[in-house]
Amino acid sequence: MNCIPKLTLPHTTLFAILCIHHIQQYTKSTEWYDDSKGWKSKAGGLSTILAVTTDANNMGGLFIRKILGIAGIAYHTTKLLPIVFQTAPSYVNTSKVIGSRGKWSGNSWSSGHYDPILILGVIGNVCLATFYLNRLDDLKNANAGGLAMLFIMSSLIEAFIFGMYLIQRRMSYKAKKMTERVIRRGEEGYDPNEDPNALPSRIVARTVLIVSSLISVVSLRDALFPGMILPFIPRDDIYLEWTGAFLHSPPPDTIEADEHGLESPLFAGDKFVSQLLGLYHALGCMYKLFSSWGWSKGNRRMHGGIDNVDRGGLVSSKMIWKAQALGDVLLLGMLRLFTPAAKSASLDLRWHLMLIAYEAFILFLYAFF
């Protein structure tokens, strides 16, 4: 029995490597990999990003794959960072004024600070597992079904564990009465910005509503209706052409459908990447929108009073904002690298850069300060 792990581990590792190689071939991600020059080779890294787009280098396809990696990192990091880097909860009051209000610092499982992250994580994992299940036959035909099943099972197992914890916590939850003095509306010292029924941050809420709502519209289009042109978005047709959406999902009754309709099944891997990117971006926007609009700053049972102790909503939102700010910074850097290539294809990314930079700055400011 002791020899089983020794025999199984090499075969499992080899199987995983082969599955990764097959899924890379299915999505045509090896197109930009070249190690013919040894250590001088670009080997698929950031150095493969060129300043000019041509039919030969397919910078639009590389753009989709690079952004997909960042979107996946941002989504999974939002679940991972708060759990790995935990800080013990403590009540801090740095003011020397007697009777002044302090604030919570750190995270607490018993206080429910992680509940919103886990709930959204369950929704996101189920969506990802459903997406892979819908494309499982294609992945099996590409000899990548093993890796797809592994991802499906890991997503569902994580969602199941999150769900069981939330159910157990809800069953054992007992409401606790507040013992500290509450400053009511109209009394001296009342600050409407500290109302527990208020949003975690109005500035963050407005910023996320403007930026992430636009991203979510495009992301949901890419995930559910790839190739559909949105007329209210400037140069959306150029973006779809640059990223190859007209090849794998040409709009019906158009010139693109006549030119690429018969060969579109050959680009199933490109469609898989494009839809997965849209799904990951939509899930990231879900985290940002819910953390800004989905719950209040404190306990709604306070009925308009100032919450001197329970800041659960604000703590949960800040945990999400930290990870999403990191994701926005990575996205901003990647967009900047692809700006010359997009410009050569008549696609201007300056507005995209400004919006993402503004959202990243606001999230970073209110998450860490």
C-alpha positions as CSV (number, residue, x, y, z in Angstrom):
1,M,0.0,0.0,0.0
2,N,2.9,2.4,0.7
3,C,4.0,2.1,-3.0
4,I,0.6,3.3,-4.3
5,P,1.3,7.1,-3.8
6,K,4.8,6.6,-5.4
7,L,3.3,5.0,-8.4
8,T,0.2,7.2,-8.7
9,L,1.9,10.7,-8.3
10,P,4.1,10.5,-11.4
11,H,1.2,9.2,-13.6
12,T,-1.2,11.8,-12.2
13,T,1.3,14.6,-12.8
14,L,2.0,13.4,-16.4
15,F,-1.8,13.1,-17.0
16,A,-2.3,16.7,-15.8
17,I,0.5,18.0,-18.0
18,L,-0.9,16.2,-21.0
19,C,-4.4,17.6,-20.3
20,I,-3.0,21.1,-20.0
21,H,-1.1,20.7,-23.3
22,H,-4.3,19.4,-25.0
23,I,-6.4,22.3,-23.8
24,Q,-3.7,24.7,-24.9
25,Q,-3.9,23.2,-28.3
26,Y,-7.7,23.3,-28.3
27,T,-7.6,27.0,-27.5
28,K,-4.7,27.6,-29.9
29,S,-2.7,29.2,-27.1
30,T,0.5,27.6,-28.3
31,E,0.4,29.8,-31.4
32,W,2.5,32.5,-29.7
33,Y,4.9,30.0,-28.0
34,D,8.4,29.8,-29.6
35,D,11.5,28.4,-27.9
36,S,13.6,27.9,-31.0
37,K,16.1,30.5,-29.9
38,G,16.8,29.0,-26.5
39,W,17.0,31.5,-23.7
40,K,16.5,34.4,-26.2
41,S,13.1,33.0,-27.1
42,K,9.9,34.9,-26.2
43,A,8.2,31.6,-25.1
44,G,4.7,33.1,-24.9
45,G,5.6,35.8,-22.3
46,L,4.9,39.5,-22.3
47,S,7.6,39.9,-25.0
48,T,5.2,38.3,-27.5
49,I,3.1,41.5,-27.4
50,L,3.9,43.5,-30.6
51,A,3.2,47.1,-31.4
52,V,1.5,46.4,-34.7
53,T,-1.4,44.0,-35.4
54,T,-1.2,41.8,-38.5
55,D,-3.1,38.7,-39.7
56,A,0.1,36.7,-39.0
57,N,0.7,37.7,-35.4
58,N,-3.0,37.8,-34.3
59,M,-2.5,40.3,-31.5
60,G,-6.3,40.4,-30.8
61,G,-6.3,36.7,-30.0
62,L,-3.3,37.1,-27.7
63,F,-5.1,40.0,-26.1
64,I,-8.1,37.8,-25.2
65,R,-5.9,35.1,-23.7
66,K,-3.8,37.5,-21.6
67,I,-6.9,39.3,-20.3
68,L,-8.5,35.9,-19.5
69,G,-5.6,35.0,-17.2
70,I,-5.9,38.3,-15.4
71,A,-9.7,38.0,-15.0
72,G,-9.3,34.5,-13.6
73,I,-6.6,35.6,-11.2
74,A,-8.8,38.5,-10.0
75,Y,-11.8,36.2,-9.4
76,H,-10.0,33.4,-7.5
77,T,-7.8,35.8,-5.6
78,T,-10.9,37.5,-4.2
79,K,-11.8,34.2,-2.5
80,L,-8.2,33.3,-1.6
81,L,-6.6,36.5,-0.2
82,P,-9.1,37.1,2.7
83,I,-8.8,33.5,3.8
84,V,-5.0,33.2,3.6
85,F,-4.1,36.6,5.0
86,Q,-6.4,36.8,8.0
87,T,-6.0,39.5,10.7
88,A,-7.4,39.0,14.2
89,P,-10.4,41.3,14.9
90,S,-9.8,44.2,17.3
91,Y,-11.7,47.3,18.3
92,V,-9.6,50.4,17.7
93,N,-10.2,53.9,19.1
94,T,-7.3,56.2,18.4
95,S,-9.2,59.4,19.4
96,K,-8.5,60.8,22.9
97,V,-12.0,62.3,23.1
98,I,-14.1,60.6,25.8
99,G,-17.1,58.9,24.3
100,S,-15.8,59.0,20.7
101,R,-16.5,56.2,18.3
102,G,-13.9,53.7,17.2
103,K,-13.9,51.1,14.5
104,W,-13.3,47.4,13.9
105,S,-10.0,46.3,12.5
106,G,-9.4,42.8,11.2
107,N,-11.7,40.0,10.1
108,S,-13.8,37.6,12.1
109,W,-15.5,34.3,11.0
110,S,-17.9,34.4,13.9
111,S,-19.1,37.9,13.1
112,G,-20.0,36.9,9.6
113,H,-17.4,39.0,7.8
114,Y,-16.7,36.2,5.4
115,D,-20.3,35.3,4.6
116,P,-20.8,37.6,1.6
117,I,-17.5,36.4,0.0
118,L,-18.6,32.8,0.5
119,I,-22.1,33.3,-0.9
120,L,-20.8,35.1,-4.0
121,G,-18.1,32.3,-4.3
122,V,-20.8,29.7,-4.4
123,I,-22.6,31.5,-7.2
124,G,-19.4,32.0,-9.1
125,N,-18.2,28.4,-8.8
126,V,-21.6,27.1,-9.9
127,C,-21.5,29.3,-13.0
128,L,-18.0,28.2,-13.9
129,A,-18.8,24.5,-13.4
130,T,-21.9,24.9,-15.5
131,F,-19.9,26.6,-18.3
132,Y,-17.4,23.8,-18.4
133,L,-20.2,21.2,-18.3
134,N,-21.7,22.8,-21.4
135,R,-18.4,22.6,-23.2
136,L,-17.4,19.2,-21.9
137,D,-18.0,17.3,-25.1
138,D,-15.8,19.6,-27.1
139,L,-13.1,19.4,-24.5
140,K,-13.3,15.6,-24.5
141,N,-12.9,15.5,-28.3
142,A,-9.8,17.6,-27.8
143,N,-8.5,15.1,-25.2
144,A,-8.8,17.7,-22.4
145,G,-11.9,16.2,-20.7
146,G,-9.8,15.1,-17.7
147,L,-8.7,18.6,-16.8
148,A,-12.2,19.9,-17.4
149,M,-13.7,17.3,-15.0
150,L,-11.0,18.1,-12.5
151,F,-11.9,21.8,-12.6
152,I,-15.7,21.0,-12.5
153,M,-15.3,18.8,-9.4
154,S,-13.0,21.2,-7.6
155,S,-15.4,24.1,-8.3
156,L,-18.4,22.2,-7.1
157,I,-16.6,20.8,-4.0
158,E,-15.5,24.3,-3.0
159,A,-19.0,25.6,-3.5
160,F,-20.4,22.7,-1.5
161,I,-18.0,23.4,1.4
162,F,-18.8,27.1,1.3
163,G,-22.5,26.3,1.3
164,M,-22.4,23.8,4.1
165,Y,-20.5,26.3,6.3
166,L,-23.0,29.0,5.6
167,I,-25.9,26.6,6.4
168,Q,-24.3,25.5,9.6
169,R,-23.6,29.1,10.6
170,R,-27.2,30.1,9.8
171,M,-28.6,27.3,11.9
172,S,-26.4,28.1,14.9
173,Y,-26.7,31.8,14.6
174,K,-28.2,33.7,17.6
175,A,-28.9,37.4,17.4
176,K,-27.1,39.4,19.9
177,K,-28.4,42.6,21.4
178,M,-26.2,45.7,21.3
179,T,-25.0,46.8,24.7
180,E,-23.1,50.0,23.7
181,R,-24.8,53.4,23.6
182,V,-26.2,54.3,20.2
183,I,-26.3,57.8,18.9
184,R,-29.7,58.3,17.3
185,R,-30.6,60.5,14.4
186,G,-31.0,64.1,15.6
187,E,-28.8,63.7,18.6
188,E,-25.5,65.6,19.1
189,G,-22.6,63.7,17.4
190,Y,-24.8,62.1,14.8
191,D,-22.9,61.6,11.5
192,P,-25.1,60.4,8.5
193,N,-22.0,58.9,6.9
194,E,-21.7,56.6,9.9
195,D,-25.3,55.4,9.7
196,P,-25.2,51.5,9.8
197,N,-28.0,51.5,7.1
198,A,-25.8,53.5,4.7
199,L,-23.8,52.0,1.9
200,P,-20.2,50.9,2.7
201,S,-19.0,53.9,0.6
202,R,-21.0,56.1,-1.6
203,I,-18.0,57.1,-3.7
204,V,-17.0,53.5,-4.3
205,A,-20.6,52.7,-5.1
206,R,-20.9,55.4,-7.7
207,T,-17.5,54.5,-9.3
208,V,-18.3,50.8,-9.5
209,L,-21.7,51.5,-10.9
210,I,-20.2,53.6,-13.7
211,V,-17.2,51.4,-14.6
212,S,-18.2,47.9,-13.7
213,S,-21.7,48.1,-15.1
214,L,-20.2,49.0,-18.5
215,I,-17.7,46.1,-18.2
216,S,-20.5,43.7,-17.1
217,V,-22.6,44.6,-20.2
218,V,-19.7,43.8,-22.6
219,S,-18.7,40.7,-20.5
220,L,-22.2,39.2,-20.5
221,R,-22.4,39.9,-24.3
222,D,-19.1,38.0,-24.8
223,A,-20.3,35.1,-22.6
224,L,-23.8,34.7,-23.8
225,F,-24.1,36.3,-27.2
226,P,-20.5,36.3,-28.7
227,G,-20.3,38.2,-32.0
228,M,-23.3,40.4,-31.4
229,I,-22.6,44.1,-32.1
230,L,-23.7,46.5,-29.4
231,P,-24.6,49.7,-31.4
232,F,-24.3,52.0,-28.4
233,I,-20.6,51.1,-27.8
234,P,-18.3,53.0,-30.1
235,R,-16.2,50.9,-32.4
236,D,-17.6,47.7,-31.0
237,D,-17.5,46.1,-34.4
238,I,-13.8,46.8,-34.7
239,Y,-13.2,45.2,-31.2
240,L,-15.1,42.1,-32.3
241,E,-13.1,41.9,-35.5
242,W,-9.8,42.4,-33.8
243,T,-10.4,39.8,-31.2
244,G,-11.6,37.2,-33.8
245,A,-15.3,37.1,-32.6
246,F,-16.5,37.3,-36.2
247,L,-14.5,34.1,-37.0
248,H,-16.1,31.9,-34.3
249,S,-19.4,33.7,-33.9
250,P,-20.3,35.6,-37.0
251,P,-23.6,37.6,-36.7
252,P,-26.4,36.0,-38.7
253,D,-27.5,37.6,-42.0
254,T,-24.3,39.6,-42.3
255,I,-21.3,39.7,-44.6
256,E,-19.2,38.0,-41.9
257,A,-21.7,35.2,-41.7
258,D,-21.3,34.6,-45.5
259,E,-17.5,34.7,-45.3
260,H,-16.9,32.8,-42.1
261,G,-20.1,30.9,-41.4
262,L,-18.9,27.5,-42.7
263,E,-15.5,27.6,-41.1
264,S,-16.7,28.9,-37.7
265,P,-16.7,25.4,-36.1
266,L,-12.9,25.4,-36.6
267,F,-12.6,28.2,-34.2
268,A,-14.4,26.5,-31.3
269,G,-11.4,27.0,-29.1
270,D,-11.3,30.7,-29.7
271,K,-15.0,30.9,-28.8
272,F,-14.3,28.9,-25.6
273,V,-11.6,31.4,-24.6
274,S,-13.8,34.4,-25.4
275,Q,-16.8,33.2,-23.5
276,L,-14.7,32.2,-20.5
277,L,-13.2,35.6,-20.4
278,G,-16.7,37.2,-20.5
279,L,-17.8,34.9,-17.6
280,Y,-14.8,35.7,-15.4
281,H,-15.2,39.4,-16.0
282,A,-18.9,39.2,-15.2
283,L,-18.1,37.4,-11.9
284,G,-15.5,40.0,-11.0
285,C,-18.1,42.8,-11.6
286,M,-20.5,40.8,-9.5
287,Y,-18.1,41.0,-6.6
288,K,-17.6,44.7,-7.0
289,L,-21.3,45.6,-7.5
290,F,-22.5,43.5,-4.5
291,S,-19.7,44.8,-2.2
292,S,-20.7,48.3,-3.0
293,W,-24.5,48.0,-3.3
294,G,-25.5,44.6,-2.0
295,W,-25.4,45.3,1.8
296,S,-25.2,48.1,4.3
297,K,-22.3,49.4,6.3
298,G,-23.5,47.9,9.6
299,N,-26.4,46.1,11.1
300,R,-29.8,47.1,9.6
301,R,-31.5,46.1,12.9
302,M,-30.1,49.3,14.4
303,H,-33.0,51.1,12.8
304,G,-31.0,54.2,11.8
305,G,-28.8,54.4,14.8
306,I,-25.0,54.8,14.7
307,D,-23.3,51.4,15.0
308,N,-20.4,51.7,17.5
309,V,-19.4,48.0,17.3
310,D,-20.8,46.0,14.4
311,R,-19.1,47.1,11.1
312,G,-19.5,43.8,9.4
313,G,-20.7,45.2,6.0
314,L,-17.8,47.6,5.7
315,V,-15.2,44.9,6.7
316,S,-16.6,42.4,4.1
317,S,-16.6,45.1,1.4
318,K,-13.0,46.1,2.1
319,M,-11.8,42.5,1.8
320,I,-13.3,42.3,-1.6
321,W,-12.1,45.7,-2.7
322,K,-8.5,44.8,-1.9
323,A,-8.4,41.8,-4.2
324,Q,-10.4,43.6,-6.9
325,A,-8.1,46.6,-6.8
326,L,-5.2,44.2,-7.4
327,G,-7.1,42.7,-10.3
328,D,-7.7,46.2,-11.8
329,V,-4.1,47.1,-11.5
330,L,-3.1,44.0,-13.4
331,L,-5.8,44.7,-16.0
332,L,-4.6,48.3,-16.4
333,G,-1.0,47.2,-17.0
334,M,-2.1,44.6,-19.6
335,L,-4.3,47.1,-21.4
336,R,-1.4,49.5,-21.5
337,L,0.9,46.9,-23.1
338,F,-1.7,46.2,-25.9
339,T,-2.5,49.9,-26.6
340,P,-0.2,50.2,-29.6
341,A,-1.4,47.0,-31.1
342,A,-5.0,48.0,-30.7
343,K,-4.3,51.4,-32.1
344,S,-2.8,49.9,-35.2
345,A,-6.2,48.1,-35.7
346,S,-8.1,51.4,-35.3
347,L,-9.2,50.6,-31.7
348,D,-8.5,53.3,-29.1
349,L,-8.1,52.0,-25.6
350,R,-7.5,55.3,-23.9
351,W,-11.0,55.5,-22.4
352,H,-10.7,51.9,-21.2
353,L,-7.4,52.9,-19.5
354,M,-8.9,55.9,-17.8
355,L,-11.9,54.1,-16.5
356,I,-10.0,51.1,-15.1
357,A,-7.4,53.4,-13.6
358,Y,-10.0,55.5,-11.8
359,E,-11.8,52.5,-10.4
360,A,-8.5,50.9,-9.3
361,F,-7.5,54.1,-7.5
362,I,-10.8,54.4,-5.7
363,L,-10.9,50.7,-4.7
364,F,-7.3,50.9,-3.5
365,L,-7.9,54.1,-1.5
366,Y,-11.0,52.9,0.3
367,A,-9.8,49.3,0.8
368,F,-6.5,50.1,2.5
369,F,-7.2,53.5,4.1
